[in-house]
Amino acid sequence: MMRTNDVVIDKVKSWLSDHNKSYQWLADQLLISKSLVGHMLSGERTLQPERIRQLADLMDVSVMELVSEGVQDENLSVNLRGSTSNRRSKRDLEHLLFAIEDYIGLAEQVRK
């Protein structure tokens, strides 16, 4: 299963290509720099929920369409085993928890 960020990036890149739109065009629409668009679409930056909503609006799709891989599983589960024993593993776990909370918050906002 791909990360939500990667799914969105792939769909945005594909949409830009299909509609003959450039990174500069996207930057102009989002009122950000072309270099920031490059960082976002290379995966160097995690897309924030507000930015995902903006992209969905530009692409004329729902947020759920943009973030979903295709097959939706409403019964998602996460199994963690072991413990964090160093700074890196603790940081990775914090990133995972943030991504989960971000995804759940985004899904709840879409349902409202």
LINFEN-V43530 format. One record per run of one state. SS is the DSSP state (H for helix, E for strand, - for the rest). FROM is the first residue (numbers start at 1). LEN is the number of residues. If there is no record, write none. Layout:
ss=[SS	SS]
from=[FROM	FROM]
len=[LEN	LEN]
This chain:
ss=[-	H	-	H	-	H	-	H	-	H	-	H	-]
from=[1	4	19	23	31	34	43	49	60	63	68	87	112]
len=[3	15	4	8	3	9	6	11	3	5	19	25	1]
